[in-house]
Amino acid sequence: MALTEDVKQQIQQAYRDVLAGKDIRARYGQRLMIAEIARYMGEITDNDGQRTSPPATCVVEAGTGTGKTLAYLIAAIPVAKALGKTLVISTATVALQDQIVLKDLPDLRKHSKLDFSWTLAKGRGRYLCMSRLEARLHDEGHGDSDTMPLFLLDQPVDDEARSRATFENMLASYGSRDWDGDRDHWPEQIPDEIWRQVTTDHRQCTNRHCAYFDSCAFFDARKDLDDADVVVANHDLVLADLALGGGAILPEPENALFIFDEAHHLPDKALNHFAASVPLNSTRQWLKQLSQALVKMQPWLPAGSQAAKAVEKISTAGRDLDLALTRVYEEVEQNTGWEFNEERRSAQWRYPDGALPEKLAELAGETRIATAGLCRHLGTLVDELQSAFDERKDPELDRDTADSWYPVVGSFHARAEDQLRLWIAWSEGVAIVSDEEEPVVEAPARKGPPAARWAVRQRWDHAEDITLFSSPVLADNLLYSRLWSRAYGAVLTSATLTALGRFDRLRSRAGLPEASRYLVVPSSFRYAEMATVEVPAMVAMPTDDGFADALVKRLPELWAGEKATLVLFTSRRQMQQVRDALAPEYPELILTQDDMAKNEVLRVHCSRVDEGKPSVLFGVASFAEGIDLPGRYLHHVVITRLPFSVPDDPIEASLAEWVTQRGGNPFMEITVPDASVKLVQAVGRLLRTEQDTGRVTILDRRIVARRYGQLLLDALPPFRRIIEH
């Protein structure tokens, strides 16, 4: 029991000190949240540091204005320290990550008597690799460099002069310690095609064997991580660490207390991490790069050595895989009912129930075998190169050869492993379906839905490709087995964790343990006094052909007299259509999120408002959640259409298919709850502080004309309602 009287006193005193130090008043919802998190963590039982109580999470929905960051920090830090566990705080956005590290944690330590340390954890790919930078500068201008394939990857950089100047500046800044090697701390935006040439991943890094290990930016950052009481990370890094087994970057889950802020993102993030894809033609081009690299490498390997034998086997495996990919491409191209969207020059085909046609299933199995062989032989070569770093052994290869080629081969090995994930997903548990008879091989029994499998065919001016995809439909089992069942404790919080007033959606999608506890804390906002939600009469429904024209006519009436308006669309195409129709009449009024970078759009908008000019923002999904415009910068949110999912999303379609087969109603069980969460997030753009006021206008009459609409309306904050009939 970690929640001793002493720890309780620490929490209570810290809260009083922060309130006094910052001259702010206590909030009822915040106090509830502190008590709930502390109680949950205090009830975890252990033996010799290992949790003995059943897996459980603490889920707290806390709306804007609750002060949830301060609540979970004050509650969790004393308990984590008493337990001797690391507190891992994970966010979905860089903005919140920076806020916690640069503002919230320093504020808490300044105003309270709590003594703790913290650090920011980022993946290896956010840091400069000096070995690659040095090699890249050396290779500039030497097109025949042996290791050039590593740095060129798939997309060579056209402007060599500009890239070299950037590399030289990086070297000078890092050498003088004016820059710490963190991509996010470079004074300018670094293009992806530049950055990926000078960073690395765990498969290419030689770790302690690297000549630059003692001055490595990544390992310098890691030093703080091992000793810090609080580690601030993001969902992607947590999931990446779990995919590596846990404890590779962050503390082992068993020795950590996790707090997931913006936790509603976690299930979708998990799906992305465990999805896989392979572009067929691009992979064949990559195999040519591999073959060229092996030809350059061969002279450096002693004849008859294990490494030389591995190279021969890799060459053979590469040819086998190339043939297998060719057969798969021909089969998918010729025997798929492609329907092209000419605007996007692409077509998508989803395999119902994840079941592949008999011939394609057979080819997927063959390609899996070929890819596994390539992975195995590349792994052997990696091991041989790695052995050259061990001074205790008598390796066949010299150290210089290993230094040059280990990152190259590691890069190829990592990509081959990524491809193998797709072929495993496409060949395991597949029901083989013949066009002429019933399934001849039954898929094994599953507790959950089968994986979604689909293909996308894309055309360009002089080429085309087919990419195969696989993804779990739900992340519940993955999150439970890799996270909840292992973590010492975990808290999930966000302003939108419920859907239609219930936690069922989150519980099922995140695989939360049965013993989890749930709480909705009241907001400090006086919603009915601060804002209205209005549903005006409309001449058209969103499903009607004339809806865009109705928007063009109605929107100017809605923003008239307003200084700051946000108009949210569910379709980028419709947003552009409406913008094109209105822009000639309002050339200095409308800003769309596609006009420039997101931060620049918001800066221009705020600048207009500061100058006393009206401004109207047009945006789609990312503006419905990811922007913060308090006070005078936003007074009116217009929602053009209820945010139902795109019907052609293959993961959602597969889930709906599974629900239907089980006798459920996918529209009411999936579509409506998902829309409710998105609608609450969109409405949440309006009120960001207790002083804000304004109105929300919903132009989709289905919210009052359809039975499910009442559910969506009731799930919104309790604004005063104005509904036209």
N, C-alpha and C positions, 0 to 999 in steps of 0.2 A: 504493500500500500504506500504509494508515493505521496498521496495527498495528506501529509501530516499537518498537525496544527501549525508547525513552523512554516511549511510551504503555503498553507492558506493565508497566513499572516503576510508572507512575502507578496502574494498576489494582491491582497486587499490594500496593502501599503503602497505598492507600486501604482495601483490604479489611482489612489488618492493623491499621490505625489505628481503623477502626470496631469491630472485634472487641475491641480493647483499651479503647477509649473507652466502649463499652457493657457491657464485661465479659461478653461472650458467647463461646461456643465456635464454631469453624468447623464447618460442616455439609458432609458429603461431596457431597450433591446440589447444594448451593448453589455449591460450588467448580466442579463440572462445568458448571453452568449459566453461570457467569461465563466460563469458558474457551470454551464453545461459542459464546456470543453474540459475544465479542470476536474469536474466530477467523473467524466468519462475516462480521462487519463489516470485518475487516481484509483479507479476500480479495476484497472488491468493488474492481474496477478502474475507473478513470475517466480522462477526458481533459478538462482545463480545467474540472473540477468536474462534468462530466456522466458518468453511469455508462456504461461500455462493456461490462462483463460482462453475461451474459444475466440476465433477471429471475430472482430467487430469493428465497425467504423462509427464515427460520430458525424452526422450530416446536419448542417445548420444553414437554412436559407435566411439570409439577412439582406434586406433591400438597401438601396442607395441611401446614405445618410445614417446608417446604423453605426458606422465606425468599426467595421468588422476586422480590419487589419490590426488595429490596436487591441481589439478584444482577444484575438487568437494569440498575439504575441505575448500579452501580459499573462494569459492563462497557461500557455504552453512552455515558455522558457523556464520558469522556476521548476515545473514538474519534470521537464526533460533533464535539467541539470541534477535534480534530486535522484533521477533514475540512472544517470550516467549515460544517457542516450543523446545522439545528435538529433537536433530538430531540423528537418528538411522542409523548407517552404517552397512549394512549386506553383508557378503561375503559368497562365496561357500566353501572356503578352510580355514583350520586352519593356513596355512602358510601366507596367505594374512592378516588374522585377526591379527596374531602376528606382522606382518610387520607394520600394521597401528597403533597398540597400542604401540609397542616398538620403532618404528623408525619415522614414518610419523607424528604422532601427537606431539611427543616431539620436532621434528625438526621444525614443524610449530610454536609452541609456543616459541621456543628458538629464532628463526630468525625474527618473526613478533611481532607486538605490540598487537596482539589479546590476550585477556584474556579469557580463557575457561578451563573447567575441563572435564575429560573423564574417562570412566571405561569400563571394558570388561564384557559382560554379557554371562553367560553360563547357561545351564539347570541344574536343581537340581541333575540330575544323574552324573554330573562331580565332585560333591563334596562328601566328607566323611560325613556319618551320624553317629555321636557319639553314639546315642542310639543303632543302629544296631551293631556297632563295639563292644560296651560293652557287648551286648547280645550274640554276636558271640563268644567272648572270654569266656564268662560264659558257653556257651553251648558246647564248645570244650571238647570232651571226655565224654559228657553226651548224648548218643544216644537217650535216652528217653525223652529229653527235650520237653516240651509242644509246644514251638514255633519253633522247628527245621524245620518244613516244609517251613516256610518262607525263611529260609536261604539256604536250600538245593535247593529250586526251582526244576527245572527239571533235573539238571546235578550235582550230588554230586561231590565234589572235592576229588580226590583220595589221594593226598599227604597232609594229615592233619597236619603233622609236619611242612611242608614248609609254609602252609597257616597260621598256628598259629604264626610262627615266623614273618611273614609279618604283621599280625594284631598287634602283640606286638610292632613291630617297628613303625607302624603307630600311635599307642597310645602314645608311648614315644615322637615321633617327633612332634605330634600335641600338646601334653601337654606342651612341652618345647618351642612351637611356632617356632620351626625350619622348620615346614611345615604348610602351610595354609589350608590343607585339599583339595586342588585342585588336581584332578587326574593328570592333565598335568604337575604339578610342582613336582611330586614324582620323585626322581632321577632315577628310573628304570621303565621300562614298566610293568604295572600291568595287568596280564591276566584277561580277561573278567570274567572268572569263579570265580576269587578271588574278583574282584572289586564289582560285583553285590551283593555280600553278605554284603557289608558295605556301600552301598549307598541306596537311596530311591527315591520315586516319590511323586507327590502331593497327591495321594490317600492313601499313607501309612504314610505320615508325620503328626504328631500331632501338628505341628506349635508351638504356644505359650504355649501349654500345655505340651510340652516336657521338661523334666528335664534339657536337655542340650541346650535349646533354646538360652540362653544368650551367649553361646560359640559356636553356630552353624556356621560352615564354610559357608554354603549357605546363611544364613541370614546376616552374616557379609559382604559377597560380595554384597548383595542386598542393604545394607545401602548406599553405594556409588552410586548405580544406581538411586536412587530417587532424588539425588541432582546434578548429572552430567549433563553437557551441551551436551556432546556427549556420546552415548552408542554404543559400537562396539559389534555386535552380528553376527550370521550366519543365512543363509536362513532357516535351520532346526528349529532353536529356534524361529524365527519370525513366521513360519508356525505353530509350536506347540502352541505358544501363541495365534494365531488367532483361532486355533481349540478349545481353551479354552474360546473363546469369546473376546480375545484381552484385554490387560491391566492386565493379570494375572502375567506376569513376566516383560514384557516390558511396556513402557507407552502406554496408549490407542492410537489407530491409529489416532483418532481425534486430539490428542495433540502432534503428532509427524510428523516430516519431515523425510522421508525415503530415503536413498540412497542404491540401490542394485548394488554392484559391482559384476562382473562375473554374470550379470543378465541373461545370456542365460541359466543358470542352473535352474532358478526359476520355469518354467512350469513343468519340470520333477520332481523337488523336491516336488512340490505341489501334483502331481499325487501320488507320494509315500506316502505322508502324509494322503491322503484321500482314499488310497487303504485299503483293508481288506483281511484277510485270516484266515482259521481255519484248522489245521491238525486234522482229525477226530479221529484216534486212539490215538494220543497224548493227545487230549482233554479228551478222556475217562480215560486215565491214570491220568490226572490232576483231574478229578472228584473223583477218588479214594483217591488222596491226600487230597482233600477237605473233603471227608467223614471221613478220619482218623483224620484230624485236629478238626472236629466237635466233635468226640468222646472224644478227649483229652480236649476239651474246656468245654464240658457239665458240669462236676463236679464243675466248677468255677461259674456257673450261678445259682442264686436262683431259686428254683422250682416255676413254675407258672409265672415267670417274662416275660416281653415282649421279652427279649433277648433269653430266653429258648424256648419260642414259635417260635421265628424266626428261631432258630437252627433246630427245628422239620420241619418247612416249607422248609428250605433250603435242608434238607436231602431228603424230598419227591421230591422237584424240581430237585435235582441232579439225582435221579433215573429216573425221567421222561425224562430228557435230555439225559441220557445215552442210554435209549431205542430209542429215536429219532435219535441220532447219529448212532446207530447200523443200523437202517433202511436206513438212508441216505447212509452209507458206502456200504451196500449190493446192493442198487440200482445203485450207481455210478460204483461200481466194475463190476457188471454183465451186465449192459446195456450201456456200453460205448465202442466205437471202439478203444481200446488201441493199439498203435503201439510202442513197446518198443525200445528205444535206448540202446542197451545192454552195450555200452561203459559207459554210465552214469547210467545205470540200472534204467531208468525212462521213463515215457511216459506222454505226455501232450494231453489234449483234450480241444478245445475251442468250446463254444456254439455259433454258428453263430447268429449274431444280438443280442446276449445276451439272446436269447430265450431258456428257459429250456423245456425239455420234460414234458408232463403233470404230470406224477407220481412224478418226481423229484421236480417240482414246488410245488406240494401239500406237499411233505415231508419237503421242505425248509420252507414253511409257518408254519407247525407244529413245526419244530425245533426253528423257531423264537419265537413262543409263549412260548415254554419250556425254552429257554434261557432268555427271558424277565422276566419270573417268577422267575428264579434263581437270576437274577440281582436285581429284586425288593426286594426279601427277604434278600439278602446279604446287600442291601442298608439300609433296616430296622435295621439289626444287627449293621452295621456301625454307624448309628444314635444313637442307644442305647449305644454303647461303647463310642461314642463321648460325650454323655450327662453326663457321669461320670466325665468328665474334668471340667464341669461347677459347680463352687462352689456355685452359686446362687440357684441351683436346689437341690432336694433331690433324687438323682438317685438310681435306684435299684441295680446298680453294684458298687463295690468298685474301687477306683482309680488304685490300683495295677493290678487288673484284666484287666482293660481298657488299661493300659500301655503295658501289655504283649500281648494282643490279637488284639488291634486296627490295628497295622501294618500288622498282619497276615490276618485278614479279609479284610482289605483295598486292599491287594495284590490280593486276590481271587476276590474281587469285580471289580477291575480294569481289570483283565483278562476276566471276564465274560462280561464286557461292550465292550471290544475289539472284543470278539466273536459275540456279538449281532450286531455289525456294519456289519459283513459279512452276517448274516442271514437277516437283514433288506435289504441289497443290493441285496440279492438273491431272495427276495420275493416281493419287491415293483416294480410295473411297469413291471412285467414279462408277456410276451406273452406266454400263455400255449399252447404248440404245441403237438398235438396228431399225432401219426404215421399214423393214418387212415383217418384223415380229416383235414380240414383247421383249423387255429387257432380258439379256442373257446372263448378266452378272448383276446381282443385287448389291446396292450400296450397303455398307454396314449400318446397323442401328445407331442413331444419333440422339443425343439428348436435346440438341438445339438444331437450328436450321442448317442445311448444307451450305458450303461456301458458294459465294457468287463467282461465276466464271463468265467472262465476256471477251469480245474482240473488237478492236477499233481499227478501221481501215482509213488511212489518210493519204490525200493526194497533194503534191506540190507541183510546181511548174515542170520539173524535169525528173521527178521521182515519186515513188509512193512506198508506203510501208504498212504493215499490219502489226499491231501490238496486242499481245495476249495479256489478260489480267486475271488475277484471283484475289479475293478478299474474304475474310470472315464477315458474316452478316451481323453478328453480335460479338462484342468484345467481353462478354460476361465471364466466360470460362478462362480466358487469357488473363484478365485482370485479377480474378479470384486466385488462380493458381500461382501467378507470378508476384502478386502484390499483397492482396488482402490477407491471404493465408499465411504469409511470411512476415509482414510488417509487425513490429511491436505494437504500433497503434497508428491510426490514420483519421484525420479530420477532413471533411469535404465541406466547402462553403462557397456560396455564390449568391447573387441576387435572384437567380432563376434556376432553382433545382426542382421545383414542383412543376407539374404540367396539369392544368385543370384542377389545381389545388391539391394534388396528390403526388407522392414520391414514387409511385409505381414505375413510371417510365425510367427514372434514374436507377432504381433498384434492379430492374431487369437488364438494362443496357450495360450497367457497370458491374453486374455480378456481385452486389454488396452482400456481405454475410448476413445470415438470419438474425444474429444477435445485435445488429446495428441499431443505433438509436437516432431518432429524427426530431428536429425542432424547427419551427418557423418563428423567428423573432419579429416582433412588430417594428415597423419603421417609425422614425421620428417625424416623418412628413405628415402634414395635415392635408391629405390629398384632396378632399372635397372643397377645401378653402383655396387651394393653390392652383387647381387646374380643372378643365372640363374635357370630357370626351364627347365629340359630336359626330353624328352620322346623318349627313344631309341627304335630301332626296336626290336621286340620280336618274337620268333618262336611260341608262344602260347598265347592265351587269358586266362584270369583268369577263364573263364567258361570251359576251356578244361581240360581233365584228366591229360595232361602232364605239367600243369602249374607249379606245385611244382618242377618237374625236371628241368624246364626252369629256375626257381629261383636259384636252387642249382648251375646250370652252370653259371648264369650271375652275381650273387652277388659278388664272388671273384674278377671279373673284375672291378666292381664298387668301391669296397673299396680299391683296390690296390693303393698305394701311398697316401692314406688318413690317417690322425692321429686319427680322431674322427668321427665315422659314426653312425647314428641311422637308423635302418631298422624297419619299422612299418608294422605290419600284421593286418588283420581284423579277423583272426581266430587263436586262441591259438593252436589248433591242427596242423594247417599248420606251425605255427612258430616252434613248437617242431619237426615236421617232417623235416623241412629244417635244423634246428639246429643239429638234430641227423645225418643228411647226411654230414654236413660240419665240425662238431666238431672234428672228428678223424684227419682231415687234418690241422685244425686250433685250436689246443687244448688250446692255451693261448690267443686267440683273441676274441672269442665270449662270451658275457655276455647276458643272458636272464633275463627278469624281474621276472621270477619265481625262479631264482637261490637262491635268498635271499631276505630279506626285501628291499623295494624300495630304501630307503635312503642309504642302504649299497651297493646296486648295483651301484648307482650313485657315491658313494664315491670311490669304486674300479675303476670305469671307469675314474674318474678324476685323481686318483692316477696314473694309467697307463699312462695317457696323460702327467702328470707332470714329469714322469720318461722318457719321450721321446718314449714310446712304443705306437704302434697303438692299438685302442680299438674299437670294434663294439658292439653296443647295439641292442638287439632284443626286441621289445615290441609290445603290442597290444593297445587297446583304451586308457587306463589310461596313457600311455606314450605319446600318441598323443596330450595330453593337459596338463598334470599335471607336467611336468618337465621343469627346467630352466637350460640350459647349455650354458652360454655365452662364447664368444671369442673362444679360442682354444679348448674348450671342446666339440664343435660340429661344423663341417664344411660341413657335407654332410647328408642330410635327404633322405632316400630311401623309397618311398611309394609303396608297392608291389601291392596293390589292392585298387580300389576306395571304400570308406567306406560306402557302402550301408547297410541298416539295415538288421539284421537277419530276414529271412522270417517267422520264427515261433514265433516271438514276439507277444503275444496275443493282446496287446494294439494297436500296430501298425497295426496288421491284422484287428482288429475291426474298426479302423479309416479308413483304406483303403476300407473296405467293405461298410462303410457309404458313403464315397466319391463316390464310384462306383454307389451306389443306387441313388445318386443325379445327376448322369450323368457326373461326373467328371472323371479325369484321375489320379488315386492315385499315379502312378509312377512319373508323372510330378509335381503333386501338393504336394506330401509328400516325396517320396523317394529321388528325385533329390535335392530338397532344403535341406533336412536333411543331405544328403551326402556332399553338398556344405559347410555347416557349419563345419562339421567334417574335411573336407579336408583343409579348411582355417586354422583351429586349428592345424592340423598336420604340415602344411607348416610353421605355426607360430613358431615352435620349432627352426627354423634355425637362425633367426635374433632377438637377444634379446637386443642389444645395437647398437648405431649408428656406432660403429667401426667394427661390425661383418661383415663377408663375407662368401660366400659358395655357395652351389648349392643344388637344389632339383631334384631328379630323380623319375619320375613316371613310373612304369613298366606296368601299365594297359593301353593298347593301346585303350581301349574304349574312353578315353578322347580325342582322335583325330579321332577315327573311327566311333563314334556314334554321332548323331545330338545333343543329350543332353550334350556330352562331351565339346563342345565349350562353353556352358553356364558355366560349372564347371571351365573350364580353364580361362574364362574371369573374373570370380569372385575372382580369386587369386590375390595377390598383383602384381603390374606390373613389375615382373622380366623380364629380357631378356630371350626370349624363344629359345631353340634349339630342333628342332623336326626332328627326322630321319624318312625317308619314305622307 
